[in-house]
Amino acid sequence: MPLKRGKSQKTISGNIKELMKKPSKARSKGISTLAKKQGITRKEAQRRQAVAIALSSAGKALRKRKK
């Protein structure tokens, strides 16, 4: 499951969709740990991790939320 290269919104969205499919064993463990530490569901943890990986591979930063 190699990710597509590029910085466009279409490429990033495609990579997120690809990462949201069945995660590998190592990612699955990371998702569980993230969910427990942050007190969120596994699905939400998987989504956050997919977004972070896709943006990282595109060389873009994750936008911070305003408090």
Secondary structure, 3 states (H helix, E strand, C coil): CCCCCCCCHHHHHHHHHHHHCCCCHHHHHHHHHHHHHHCCCHHHHHHHHHHHHHHHHHCCCCCCCCC
